[in-house]
């Protein structure tokens, strides 16, 4: 096989160490796309141009496409023994483009101006202009994708309420009528109404630059609700119904107090086995915190890390292997997305297109990956409580307090801003010292 022969010859050449590491990966990716599983690879200007276009469509920068061309030229020279003269024009054009990209990036860094196109990503030009502006401002402020979807959804509903996408024409009366209608006729919860209000305040205050007056809105009532907590016996009955990575996710959510989303977004580098803790990055409120690493998770964690290592190696061999990086880290550290430590601890088994950048990447598992398994486990275990994956976090806090943990410690582990939020678990914990006896039990 010519690819194997190329990989065998390459270490004995005088090429730089980086080329020896990356050239085989580009050649394997080129061979995979051309469909050649054996024999000599077909190399022509047309085939190489098509290959480079596919790389460009996946967001590969010019300097990496230039590296791919150099790899193909090296293959031609080492395997076929010929000079790839027909690729020289492509080589020179990509070299100029790579220099332009480098100079553009340096100019942006030096001037302090943000590269908005890179940070904003793809925006559908068919959407109303005001929606496009809101998406751009949200992304420049590094707001989460669920926040963007929620805000845009409320703005679409407000547009339907007003009957006109030109929302700059409207103001306090229309906002008041919309929010009041949500509470009175829509019968939404206080949190839902507040989310809609935040979306409208962001539009008018941040995007349109208008200062709204006091909004006298009929507010949805917010009644106190106790969290659903699973007993220790119910946890024991649930755990056997989870296997593989889902069992590890269960262990993290109940054993570390992670939210479902925080668990899905764990990266390899944030699980510190030697220190015995887990670092939660950009949790609720965009805050970091440290929580405990369960001892019984260590063996499962080792197995999962090795699985991710093999999967990542295969992705690198196929020419992908990049992962989403928060904020502008991908522009600041172009190679960090390929490093193993940045990979998701719970990666999806399928590649998917990033809804913002348009790049095809391996994302973390979806909400349904564990959510569906949790629902099935509840049914098989015969538990009738209305529990969801977040109930594992509630159970973590409650059982810690029942075990005598200090409430301030539990507050830190959960990442609550105010201890009053943590106090809710005091009302649902099982207190052994409770001496109150039901009066019906005193009957003969």
N, C-alpha and C positions, 0 to 999 in steps of 0.2 A: 504493500500500500504506500503510495507516494507521500501521504501526510505523515505516516509513521517514519518513513525514510527521512523526510525533512526534519522531524523532531530529533532523530538520531544524529544527523549531521550538524545541526545548529550549535550544540554545546562546544564543538571543536573549532568554531569560527572565532574571529576577532571582534565580533559585534559586541556592543555594550551589554551589560548584564540585564538592563531593563528590556532590551530588544529580545534577548534570549528567553525572557520570561513571558513576554506578551505576544511575540510573533506566532508561536504555536496556537494560541487561542484564536487569533484572527484567522489563521489558515483553517482551523477546524470549523470556525463559523462560516467562512467562505465556502468550504466543502459541503457543509450542512445545507446551505442555501441553494447551492448548485445541484444538490442531489447526488453527488459523486461519493459513493461509499467505498470505493476502491479504485485502483488504477491511477492513471495520471490525471490531475486536475486540468480542466479546460480553462485557459486564461486568455481573454480577449478584452479589448477596450470596452466593447459594449457590455459584456458580463460584469466587468469591474465597476463600470458606471452605475449599472443597476444595483449592484451590491452596496455601493456608497450611498445611493439614493435611499435605500432601505435603512441604512444607518442614520442618515440625516433625518428621515421621517420619525425615527425613534428618539430623536433628541441628542444624538451623538455629536459632540463638538468637532470642529474642523481638525484640531490637532490629533484627535483620536482617529479620525478618518484618514489623516495623513499617515499615521502609524500603520493602519491596515494596508494602505497602498505599499508602504515600504516592506511590509511582511510578504505581500504577494510578489514584489520585485525580488526579494531574497529567495522566495520559493522558486521562482523562474531561474535564478542564477544557480542555486545549489542543486536543484533536482533536474532541471532541464538543461542546465549548462548554457543558457542563452541570456543575452542582455534584453530586458523588457523595455525596449525602446518606445513601444507604443504607449507605455504607461508614464513616460517622462512628462508629457503635457499635463496629465492629471496630477502628477506629483508637484509640479511647479505651481499649478493653480491652487491646490489645497495648501501649499506652503504659504502663499500670499494671503489666503483667507485666514489661516491660523494666526499669522502675524497681525492682521487687522483685528481679529477677535482679542488677541492679547493686548494690543495697544488700546483698544476700546475699554477693556476691563481695567487697565492701569489708569486711564484717564478718569474713569468713573470713581475709582478708589481715591485718586489724588484730589479730585474736586469736591468730594463729599456728597456728590449727587447719587441718588439711588438708581440702580438699573431696574426701572419699573417693569419693563417687559419681562425680565427674568423673574422678578418677584411675583408679578401678577399672573403670569401664565396665560392660558387660553380663555377668552371670553367670547361668548356667542354674540355676534353682531346683530342677530335677528331679534334679540331681546329689546325691550324698551330702553331708551338711553339712560333713564334714571336707574334702572336695575343694573346696567353695565357700570355706572358710576359707583353704586353701592358695592358691587363685587370688587371693584378695583380698590376702594378705600379699605374694605375689610381685609383684603389680602396684603395690602401694604402695612397694615397693623398686625399682621400675623394671626388673625382670628382663625379659629378651628373651622374645618369644613362643615361640621354639623351646625355651627353658629351661622355660617353663611347661608346654608340651606334653609334654616329656620327664618332668618331675617328676610330672605328673598321670598319665601312662601307668604309671609305676612304682608309684604309690600304688594305682591300680586293680588292678595285678597283686598287690600286697601284700594288698589287700582279698580278692581271690579266694583267695590263699594262706591267709588267716586265716578266711575264710568268714563275716566279719562286718564291716560298714562302720563300726562303732563302734570305731575304732582306739585310742581312749584306754584301752581295756581291756587292751591288749597292751603289751609292753615288750621288754626285751633278749632274752629267750629266743626270741620269735617273729621278731625282726629277725635274730638270729644264724642261726636255722634257714632263713630265707628267703634270706639272702645266701649261706650255705653251699650251699644247693640250686642257686642260680644258677651257682656255680663248679663244683660236682661233677657234677650231673646236667645243668644247662643248658650247661656247657662254654663260658661266655661269656668274653670278654677281660677283662683287669684294668680297663681303662677303663670298660667297661660295668658291671662290678660296682661300681666306685667311684661311678659316676653314680647307681646305685640307692641306694647308701649315703648319698650326699649328699641325695637326695630324702627319705629317711626321717629323717635328722638334722635337715633343715629342718622337717619336720612336727613331730617331737617337741620339738626345741629352741626353734624360733621360734613355731610356731603353738600347740602345746599347753603350752609352757613347762616341759617336763620335762628334767632333766639326766640323760642316759644314762650308765651306767657303761661300763667298758672292754668292747668287743665282741671276743671271741676268735673270729674268723671264719676259716674256711678260705678263703684268698685265691686268686683266679685268678692264674696266672703271667703275667708281662709280659715277653715276649722282645723283645730289640732288633730293630728292623726298619729297613732302609735305605729311603729315599724313592725313588720312581720318578722318574727324571730323563730328560728328552728331550734328545737331542743338538742342536747347532745345525743340523745337516743335517735332522733331523726337524722342527724348528721351521720351517725353510724350506719343507718339504713340506706342512706343515699350514696355514700362513698363507693360501695362495691359495684354500682351501676355505671361507673366512669372508668375508662381505660385509656392508656396512652397519653397523648398531650391533654386531653380533656380532664383526665384525673389530676394532672399537674396543675392545670388552671383552677380546678376545684380546690386544690391544696393551697394555692396562692391566695385565692379570694377569701377562703375561710381561715387559713392559717396566717395570712399577712394583712388581712383587712383591705385588700385592693378592690377598687371598683371594677366592674366588668370591662370597661373601656381601658382602664389603666393596665389591666392584666393583658389584654390583647396587644397593647402597645409597648410591652416590655422589650428591651433590646438586650443582647447578650452581655454588653459591657456594664449594664446596670444591676446585674445579679452578682453580688459579691459573696462568694462562697466562704472564703477565708475569714472575712469579717463577720459573716453571719447576718447580713442585712440586705435589703432590697432598696434601691434608689428609685423612687417614682418621679419621673421627669414630666413637667408641664401637666400636673394633675388639675383638678377643678380649680378654677381661678388662676390658671397658668402658674401654679406654685409647685416647687420641688419639696420632697420630704423623704425621710428614711423610715422604713419599717422593718420588722423582724423577718428573717428567713426561716421558715419551718425546718426543723432538723429532718423530718421524714420526707422532705422534698428533695434532698440532696441526690439520692440515687436516681430518681426519675429525672432530675435536672441534668445530670451527667449524660443520660441516654438521649434526652432532647437536644442538648448542645451538640452531641456528635451527629445526630440526624441533620441539624441545621448546617453543620460544617460540611457534610457530604453534599447536601443540596446546594449550598453556596458554591462549592467547588465545581459542581456540574453547571451551574448558571454562568460562572466565569468562563468555563470551557466553551459555552455556547455564545459568549460575547455579551451577556447581560450581567446579572449579578449586582446591579446598582440598586440602592434602596433610597427611599425618600429621606431627606435630611431637613430638619426644621429651620425656619427662617432663611438666612442667606448663607448658611454653612456650606451648601453645595457649591456656591460660587467662590467662597473663601478657600475651601479645601476640596478641590475638584476630585481627588482620589479617595476621599473619606467614605463616599457612598459604596465603594468596593471593599472596604475593610470589614473583616469578620465581626469585630466588636460592635459595629453599628447595625448588624442584621437583626431582624425581628426574632425574638425567642419562639414565637408561634407563627411561623410564616404560612401563607396560603399555599396550597399545592398547585394552584394555577396562576399564571401571569395575568396581569390586568392593566388596562390603560388608566393612568392617573387622570382624574377628571379635571385637574387644573393645568398641569403641564402638558398633558397629552402623551407622555412617555409611557412605554410598556415596562412595567416593573413587577417585582414580586412583593405584594403587600402583606400585611398581617391577616390573620383569619378574620372572617366576618363575624358579626354579632350572632348570626344564626348558628355558627359552628358549635358554640357552647350552649347558647340559649335553647336550641332545639333538643339537645341532649339532656339539659336540665329538666325540661318539661316532661320528657319521656321518663326520666329517673323518678320524678315526683309521682308519676302515675304508677310505675312499677313498684315503688316502695309503699304505695297505699297512703300517701300523705295528702290530706285534703286542704291544707293551708294554702292561701293564695300567695305563694312564695315565687320569687323570681331570682335570677342570679345575684342581684344586689342584696337579697336577704342573707346571703353568706357573709357579707360585710357587717350587716346588723348583728348577726349571730356572733361574729368575731368580737365585736365591742361588748356585747352583753355578757358573753361567757368570760371575758377578761375581768369585767367588773365583779361578776359572781365569784371569781377566783381570788378576789382581794386586790386587784391591780388599782393603782392610784388613777383617779379620773383625769388628772393632768397628763399622765403618761399615755392613757388611751386617746386623749385629745391630740397629742403629738403624732401618734401612730396613724390616726385617721386623717390628720391634716385639717382639722376643724379650726376656723379662725377664732371662734368664740366658744368658750366652755359650755355655754348654755345649749349649744347644738348637741354636744356630747351628753348633756344631762338627760336627754330624752330616753337614753338606755337605762337610766336608773329606774324609770317607771315600769319597764318591762322585765327587769331582771328578777330571778327567783331568789328571794332573800330567806335563807334558812332560819333566821331569827324571828320571822313573822309568827306571832302567837295568836292572831285573830282566828277564831273558829266559826264556821258558818252556823247560824242558829238552827238550821234544819237538822244538822248532825246531832243536836242535843235532844231531839225528839225520841221518844221510846219506840 
